[in-house]
């Protein structure tokens, strides 16, 4: 083998090595970005669930909790009162009225249902003549699926569902009956969060194997002389190197919802 062939072989090997290093560098960067995005999506979903649980806990107990065990126990075993507000108006003099406000408890809803499920209604889209449902009780319906038939003038319309879910009630309306815009026709529900989630691991940050928990802080701030509750839940060790506590941009700080100094439960990902 002469010198030219040797040099050609060496250069070929070197070129292939450099090309492989370049490919691995680019591929590694892509894989890292995918990992960061996937992990942050999971963290955001967990923060949304924790936020909903805290809001419902506050509704039932008139306060937030920073105790994970208390929050988890509430999610599994707690109940939330169904409150109805009503007013009684009494004439107490010429042109004067006395208004009394009452709050009645109409049973209870399991906290888990309140947190994980969302109820929807489908209302009549127009004034018209009802021509029948295209679904039945117990059906699992999809977004944009046709729900019912209505005759408006000379035209037949079939409005769709705007959400997906399971049908729990259909209005008792005979075909050919006049209906009004906004009239409730269908009631249905769907899970807002994955019901199979292990609630006992609620506090753990997704994407980690060391059991790291979210930082949680509950307190009160003075707003015009009134003490108001505040809460903040935050990822303590962001996987994304650009998310630093010192970052001036709020939406680039560690993923969190709420605030220690402001009355809000907004998540900083919602301003991205």
N, C-alpha and C positions, 0 to 999 in steps of 0.2 A: 504493500500500500504506500503510495507516494505521499508527499507532504500535503498537497492540495486536497487529496481525499480525506486525510486526517483532519485538516482544518475544517473542511466542509462538515464532517461528522460531528466535530466538537461544537461548531456554531449551531448546527441543527439541534443538538441536545440542549445547548444553552437557550436557544429560542423556545423550545418546547417547555423547558423549566420555567422561563420567565412568563410565558403565556399561561401556564398552569397557576403560577403565583398570582398573576393578575386576575385570572378567573376566580380563584378562591377568595381573593380580596373583595372583589365585587359581589360574589355570591354570599360571602360572610356578612357584608354590609346589608344586603337585601334581607337575609335571614334574621339579622338582628333587628331591623326595622319591623319585620313581620311579627317577631316575638314581642317587641315592645307594644305594638298596636293591639295584638291579641290579648296581652296581659292587662293593658290599660282598659280595654273594653270590658273584661271580666271584673276589674276593680270598680269601674263605674256602675256596672249592673249591681254589684254587691252594695255599693254606697246608696244606690237608689232604694234597694230593699231595706237597708238599715234606716234610711230616712223615713220611709213609709211606716216602718214599725215604730219609730220614735213619735211620729205624728199621731198615730193611733193610740200609742201608750199615753201621750199627753192628753188626748181627747178623753180617755177613760180615767186618768189619774190626776189631771190638772198640773202635770209637771213632766219634764223629761227625766231620763235616767242615764247615769254614766256607768251603771252596773250591768255588765253583759249578762250575768246569770239571771238578773231580774227581767231583762228585756227578752231573753230566750224563753224563760218560763211563761212570760206574758203571751208571747207568740204561740206557744204550745197549748196553754191552758186558760188564758185570760178571756174575759167577755167584755163587750162594749155595749153600753145602754143605747137603745134607740130612742132618742129624745124628739118629742114633738112640741113645737112652740104654738101657743094659742093665746088669744086676747079676749078679754071681756070688757065691754064698754058700758058704762053706767052713767045716766044723766044725773048730775048732782046739783044742777041749778040752771037758770035760763042761759042757754048758749054755752054751758060748761059740761065737760065730760070727764069722767074718771076712767082711766085705762089701767086694767090689771093684766099683767103678763104671767102666764103659767107655763111651766115646762113639765110635760108628762112623759114618764118612761113607759114606752110600749114594747116591753120585752128586751131581749139581749141578742147580740150577734157574736159568735165566736171570733176572737181577735184574729185568728188565722184566716178566716174567711174575709174579714174586713181588710186585712193586709194584702192577701194574695189574689182576691177576686175583685172584679169591677163590674158593676151593673150598668146596662145600657137600655135605652128605649129607642124604638123607631117610631117616629111621628109622621102623620100624614103630610105629604109634601105640598098639597094644594087642596082647595075646596073642590069637591067632586063627588062622584058616585062610586062607592066601593064595589069592586067586581070580584073579590075573592083573594085569598092568600096563595102564594106559590110555594109556601113552606108549611110544615106542621110542627106541633108541639114536640119538643125533644130533639129536633133537628140541629145538627152542627152546621152553622151557616158561615160563609166566607165573605170577606169584604168584596163589594161590587156584585155579589149574588143578588138576583132579582127577588124582591120580597112579597109584593102584592100587585094587584091590578086596580087602577083607578081610571074612571072615565071623566075627563075634563073637557067640557064642550063636546065636540065630535071625535075627540082623539082618546085612544086608550094608552095609558102610560103604565110602566112597570118599574117604579123606583127601586134602587138597590140599597143594600146594607152598606153603611159607612164603616162598620167594625165587624170583626168576626166573633163568634161565640156560640153558646148553646141556648136555644129558645126555651124559655120557662113559662111564657104566657102569651096568648093571642086574644085580642079584643073580641068580644062576642058581638059581631056585627053581621047581620044578614046581607047577602049579596043584593045590590040595588039600593042600599041605604045611603043617604047623603052623609058625608063626613066633612069635618072642618079641618083646615090647615092647622097643624100642630097637635091634633088629636093623637093620643097614644094608641098605637096599633099592635106593637110587639115589644115584649120585654125579653132580654137575653143577657147572658153574662159570659165572661171569659177570664182566664187566669192572666194577671198582670205580670206575675213572676213565676218561675219554675217551681211547681209544688213539690218536686222531688228533691229539692235542695236540702242538705243536712243542716237543719237549723242550729244544731249544737256547735257548728263551726262558723256561725254567723260572723263572729268577731275576727276571724282569720283572713289575712290579706291573700286573695287568690294569686296563684302563680309562684308561691313559695312553698318550701318543704320544711321550714324551720318553725312553723306555728306562729309566725309574727302576727300580732294583732293590730288593728287600727287604733290610733290614738283617739280617745273620746273625752270631750270636756263639756260640762254643763255648768251654767252659772246664771247670774242676773245682771242686767245693766239698767242704769237709771235713764228713763226716757220721760223728760218733762215732769220729774217728781214721782214717776211711777216705776216700780221695779218690774222689769219684764224679763222672762226667761229666754236664754239663748243656749244654743248647742252647736258644737263643731265636731265633726268626725273626719279624720285625715289619715292618708297613707303615710306612715312614718319614714319609709325608705323607698322612694320612687325608683322603679327600674329604668325610667327615662332620665338620662344624665342632664337633660335640659330643664328638668323640673327641680329647681332649687328654692329653698325657703326664702333666700335673699333676692330672688328674681322680682323685679319691679312689676312685671305684667302678672296680674292676678290669675289669668288663665294658664300661666306657665309655672305657677307654684305647684307643690304637691297636690294631687287630686284630693279634694275634700268637699264637703257641703257644710253650710252654716257658717257661723262666725262667733268669736269670743266677745266681740265688741258691738256687733250690729244684730238687729232683730231680722234674721233671714234664715231660710233653710235652702237657699239656692246652691247649686253645685257649680264649682268654677269651670267645669267642662261645658256647662250650658252657655257660656259666653264665648266659646271658641268659634 
